[in-house]
Amino acid sequence: MSKEENKSEMSFLDHLEVLRWHLVRSAIVILLFTILAFIFKSIVFDTIILAQKGSDFWTYQLFCKFSHLIGKGDALCMDDMNFSLINITMSGQFTIHIVTSLVAGIVLAFPYLLFEIWRFITPALQKKEKKYALGLVFSGSILFTIGILFGYYFVSPLSVQFLGNYTVSNQVQNQITLNSFISTVTTVTLVCGLVFQLPLIVYFLSKLGLITPEFMKKYRKHAIVTTLILSAIITPPDISSQILLTIPLLILYEFSIIISKVVVKKAEK
């Protein structure tokens, strides 16, 4: 093997070593937040996740106030859930505690994960590009947070209301497993956070020349159909929750077209 080949191989191995430490630091931060969430289980479960089961949840109160404001009385007011939560396995609650704490750890550590990605790609960027990359980390964190809050306060509660109170007969009572309830809340909320990363994804694809604003405008109708399908998959078969998710997704798509346009213009200059 020549010296140049050996140097190239060592350079590649050095990159792997750097990447390994970025992954290690990310894993440590996720672990720390996971432990924190595990310790404060009353906040994670009673105050946050299981709060959607009560009629005093902020979203339900907001809909009730809105109903009175438009003169509809108690039409949009929501009562307590017509179901009880149960655990049917010996290790069920402990397992759910661990898994939920891990999900909470990932959510809380997400801004730091983006920061580690920025640190990894920074050496290959120019000074001006570093500033843009840092801005993307900040934007990605903000978008993820907005998506999580939107999913938790709007999409997830309506999903719980619809699925929890839905019955095929008065003779059948809903006794929902704790795992099913928490899985619904966390999955819907987490997916909303990830979906709100659309502008960031479009930015990178436009930067690579894989997407242009003309392309996005041309396939806008296809995007609308895809958004409706995606909303139907994420949310239960409840038209209100589907609309709630579809509207911000379409807004994000239009915003992404503007981002793509800016990126393409700068590339042309």
C-alpha positions as CSV (number, residue, x, y, z in Angstrom):
1,M,0.0,0.0,0.0
2,S,1.3,3.4,-1.0
3,K,1.8,6.3,1.5
4,E,-1.1,8.2,-0.2
5,E,-3.5,5.3,0.2
6,N,-2.5,4.8,3.8
7,K,-3.0,8.5,4.5
8,S,-6.4,8.4,2.8
9,E,-7.4,5.3,4.9
10,M,-6.2,6.9,8.1
11,S,-8.2,10.0,7.3
12,F,-11.3,7.9,6.8
13,L,-10.6,6.2,10.1
14,D,-10.2,9.5,11.8
15,H,-13.6,10.6,10.5
16,L,-15.1,7.4,12.0
17,E,-13.4,8.1,15.3
18,V,-14.8,11.6,15.4
19,L,-18.3,10.4,14.4
20,R,-18.1,7.8,17.2
21,W,-17.5,10.4,19.9
22,H,-20.4,12.5,18.5
23,L,-22.6,9.4,18.9
24,V,-21.2,8.7,22.3
25,R,-21.9,12.2,23.6
26,S,-25.4,12.1,22.1
27,A,-26.1,8.8,23.7
28,I,-24.9,10.1,27.1
29,V,-27.2,13.2,26.9
30,I,-30.2,11.0,25.9
31,L,-29.4,8.7,28.8
32,L,-29.2,11.6,31.3
33,F,-32.5,13.0,30.2
34,T,-34.0,9.4,30.3
35,I,-32.8,9.0,33.9
36,L,-34.3,12.4,34.7
37,A,-37.6,11.4,33.2
38,F,-37.5,8.1,35.0
39,I,-37.0,9.7,38.4
40,F,-39.8,12.3,37.9
41,K,-42.4,9.8,36.8
42,S,-45.3,11.7,38.4
43,I,-44.6,14.7,36.2
44,V,-44.1,12.6,33.0
45,F,-47.2,10.4,33.6
46,D,-49.7,12.3,35.9
47,T,-49.0,15.9,34.8
48,I,-48.2,15.4,31.1
49,I,-49.3,12.1,29.5
50,L,-52.3,11.0,31.6
51,A,-53.5,14.6,31.9
52,Q,-55.3,14.2,28.5
53,K,-57.7,11.8,30.2
54,G,-59.3,14.5,32.3
55,S,-61.9,17.0,31.2
56,D,-59.9,19.8,32.8
57,F,-57.1,19.4,30.3
58,W,-56.1,22.8,28.7
59,T,-57.2,21.8,25.2
60,Y,-60.7,20.6,26.3
61,Q,-61.2,23.8,28.3
62,L,-60.1,25.9,25.3
63,F,-62.7,24.2,23.0
64,C,-65.3,24.7,25.7
65,K,-64.6,28.4,26.0
66,F,-64.6,28.7,22.2
67,S,-68.0,26.9,22.0
68,H,-69.5,29.5,24.5
69,L,-67.8,32.3,22.6
70,I,-69.5,31.5,19.3
71,G,-72.9,30.9,21.0
72,K,-72.9,27.1,20.8
73,G,-73.2,26.5,24.5
74,D,-71.6,23.2,25.7
75,A,-71.5,21.7,22.1
76,L,-67.7,21.5,22.1
77,C,-67.2,20.9,25.8
78,M,-65.8,17.5,26.6
79,D,-66.6,15.3,29.6
80,D,-64.3,12.9,31.3
81,M,-63.2,9.9,29.3
82,N,-65.7,7.0,29.2
83,F,-62.9,4.4,29.7
84,S,-60.6,3.1,32.4
85,L,-56.9,2.3,32.1
86,I,-55.7,-1.1,33.0
87,N,-52.4,-3.1,33.1
88,I,-52.6,-6.8,32.2
89,T,-49.0,-8.0,32.6
90,M,-46.8,-8.3,35.6
91,S,-43.9,-6.2,34.3
92,G,-46.2,-4.0,32.2
93,Q,-46.0,-0.8,34.1
94,F,-42.3,-1.0,34.7
95,T,-41.6,-1.7,31.1
96,I,-43.8,1.2,30.0
97,H,-42.0,3.4,32.6
98,I,-38.7,2.6,31.0
99,V,-39.8,3.0,27.3
100,T,-41.7,6.3,28.0
101,S,-38.7,7.7,29.9
102,L,-36.5,6.8,26.8
103,V,-38.9,8.6,24.5
104,A,-38.9,11.6,26.8
105,G,-35.1,11.5,26.8
106,I,-35.0,11.6,23.0
107,V,-37.5,14.5,22.8
108,L,-35.6,16.5,25.4
109,A,-32.2,15.8,23.9
110,F,-33.3,16.5,20.3
111,P,-31.9,20.1,20.1
112,Y,-28.5,18.7,21.4
113,L,-28.6,16.0,18.8
114,L,-28.9,18.6,16.1
115,F,-26.1,20.5,17.7
116,E,-23.8,17.4,17.5
117,I,-24.7,17.0,13.8
118,W,-23.7,20.7,13.3
119,R,-20.4,20.0,15.2
120,F,-19.7,17.0,13.0
121,I,-20.2,18.8,9.6
122,T,-18.7,22.1,10.7
123,P,-15.0,21.3,9.8
124,A,-16.1,20.7,6.1
125,L,-17.9,24.1,5.9
126,Q,-16.7,27.5,5.1
127,K,-17.1,30.4,7.6
128,K,-20.3,31.7,6.1
129,E,-21.7,28.2,5.8
130,K,-21.1,27.5,9.5
131,K,-23.3,30.4,10.4
132,Y,-26.1,29.0,8.2
133,A,-25.7,25.6,9.6
134,L,-25.9,26.9,13.2
135,G,-29.1,28.7,12.2
136,L,-30.5,25.5,10.8
137,V,-29.8,23.8,14.2
138,F,-31.7,26.5,15.9
139,S,-34.5,26.5,13.4
140,G,-34.8,22.7,13.6
141,S,-35.0,22.8,17.3
142,I,-37.8,25.5,17.2
143,L,-39.7,23.5,14.6
144,F,-39.4,20.3,16.5
145,T,-40.6,22.0,19.7
146,I,-43.6,23.6,17.9
147,G,-44.5,20.2,16.3
148,I,-44.3,18.5,19.7
149,L,-46.5,21.1,21.4
150,F,-49.0,21.1,18.5
151,G,-49.2,17.3,18.6
152,Y,-49.6,17.2,22.3
153,Y,-52.1,20.0,22.8
154,F,-54.2,19.5,19.6
155,V,-53.8,16.3,17.6
156,S,-53.2,13.8,20.4
157,P,-56.1,15.0,22.7
158,L,-58.6,14.7,19.9
159,S,-57.3,11.3,19.1
160,V,-57.7,10.2,22.7
161,Q,-61.2,11.7,22.8
162,F,-62.4,9.9,19.7
163,L,-60.8,6.5,20.3
164,G,-61.4,6.5,24.0
165,N,-65.1,7.3,23.8
166,Y,-65.9,5.4,20.6
167,T,-68.2,2.3,21.1
168,V,-70.0,-0.1,18.8
169,S,-72.6,-0.9,21.4
170,N,-73.6,0.3,24.9
171,Q,-73.1,-3.3,26.0
172,V,-69.3,-3.0,25.5
173,Q,-67.2,-1.0,27.9
174,N,-63.8,0.4,27.0
175,Q,-61.0,-0.8,29.2
176,I,-57.9,0.4,27.5
177,T,-54.4,-0.9,28.4
178,L,-51.9,1.6,29.7
179,N,-49.5,0.6,26.9
180,S,-52.1,1.3,24.2
181,F,-53.0,4.7,25.7
182,I,-49.4,5.9,26.1
183,S,-48.4,4.5,22.7
184,T,-51.1,6.6,21.1
185,V,-50.2,9.8,22.8
186,T,-46.4,9.5,22.4
187,T,-46.5,8.3,18.8
188,V,-48.9,11.0,17.6
189,T,-46.9,13.7,19.4
190,L,-43.5,12.5,18.3
191,V,-44.6,12.1,14.7
192,C,-45.9,15.7,14.7
193,G,-42.5,16.9,15.9
194,L,-40.7,15.0,13.1
195,V,-43.2,16.1,10.4
196,F,-42.6,19.8,11.3
197,Q,-39.0,19.3,10.1
198,L,-40.2,19.5,6.5
199,P,-38.8,23.0,5.9
200,L,-35.4,21.8,7.1
201,I,-35.5,18.7,4.9
202,V,-36.5,20.9,1.9
203,Y,-33.6,23.2,2.6
204,F,-31.0,20.4,2.4
205,L,-32.6,18.8,-0.7
206,S,-32.7,22.2,-2.4
207,K,-29.0,22.7,-1.4
208,L,-28.2,19.4,-3.1
209,G,-30.1,20.3,-6.2
210,L,-32.6,17.5,-5.7
211,I,-35.6,19.8,-5.3
212,T,-36.5,23.2,-6.9
213,P,-39.4,25.6,-6.1
214,E,-40.8,24.9,-9.6
215,F,-40.8,21.2,-8.9
216,M,-42.7,21.8,-5.6
217,K,-45.2,24.1,-7.3
218,K,-45.8,21.6,-10.1
219,Y,-46.5,18.7,-7.7
220,R,-48.5,20.9,-5.2
221,K,-51.7,18.9,-5.8
222,H,-49.8,15.6,-5.3
223,A,-48.5,17.1,-2.0
224,I,-52.0,17.9,-0.8
225,V,-53.1,14.3,-1.5
226,T,-50.0,13.0,0.3
227,T,-50.6,15.3,3.2
228,L,-54.2,14.1,3.6
229,I,-53.1,10.5,3.5
230,L,-50.3,11.2,6.0
231,S,-52.8,12.9,8.3
232,A,-55.2,10.0,8.0
233,I,-52.4,7.6,9.0
234,I,-51.1,9.6,11.9
235,T,-54.5,10.5,13.4
236,P,-57.5,8.3,14.1
237,P,-60.5,8.3,11.7
238,D,-61.7,11.6,13.1
239,I,-62.1,14.4,10.6
240,S,-61.4,17.2,13.1
241,S,-58.0,15.8,14.1
242,Q,-57.1,15.2,10.5
243,I,-58.0,18.7,9.5
244,L,-56.0,20.1,12.5
245,L,-52.9,18.2,11.2
246,T,-53.4,18.8,7.5
247,I,-53.6,22.7,7.8
248,P,-50.2,23.2,9.4
249,L,-48.6,20.7,7.0
250,L,-49.9,22.6,4.0
251,I,-48.7,25.8,5.5
252,L,-45.3,24.2,6.1
253,Y,-45.2,23.0,2.4
254,E,-45.9,26.5,1.1
255,F,-43.2,27.9,3.5
256,S,-40.8,25.2,2.2
257,I,-41.4,26.5,-1.3
258,I,-40.2,29.9,-0.3
259,I,-37.1,28.4,1.4
260,S,-36.3,26.4,-1.7
261,K,-36.7,29.5,-3.8
262,V,-34.2,31.4,-1.6
263,V,-31.7,28.5,-1.7
264,V,-31.8,28.2,-5.5
265,K,-31.4,32.0,-6.0
266,K,-28.3,32.1,-3.8
267,A,-26.9,29.1,-5.7
268,E,-27.4,30.8,-9.0
269,K,-25.6,33.9,-7.8
